[in-house]
Amino acid sequence: MELNMFDLIWAIINFLVILAILYRLFYKPVLRFMDSRRDEIARNISEAEEARTEAAALLNEYREKLAGAEQEAQEIVARATKAGEEARLNLLEAGRDEAATLLEKARAEIQQERDEALRALRQEVATLAVMAAEKILARTVTKEDHTRLVEQFLNEVGEVH
């Protein structure tokens, strides 16, 4: 790549002309903008300092309120703990009462089912006895057979009780 002197001079002249135009058109507005920005930043800094001072005062006030709130919270927790313990004891007592009631109810149901089972068993035994009697009566029954059947039936019914 060859460097042409004529092109180099034209490039420098173009650069200087553009630089002069930019200086004329934009230098003062940019300086004004920078000055206004500097003033605005200074104002923001002073406002921030005031806000920091107010925040420090509020922080002290909130710390005092927080200390009072912590004390009140401890009192509330103590009351809640006491109420919770009382509620727990009441629930335990209610649970014991309910468990006793359920146990008694279950025992009554078991007794009722046992009685029903015994009734059903007696009914079944009676049915079997009638069926056995029918079979036996279908053939000739002797007096000894009759006596033996009655004794056997009475023994079976006695075992069920």
Secondary structure, 3 states (H helix, E strand, C coil): CCCCHHHHHHHHHHHHHHHHHHHHHHHHHHHHHHHHHHHHHHHHHHHHHHHHHHHHHHHHHHHHHHHHHHHHHHHHHHHHHHHHHHHHHHHHHHHHHHHHHHHHHHHHHHHHHHHHHHHHHHHHHHHHHHHHHHHHHHCCCCHHHHHHHHHHHHHHHHHHC
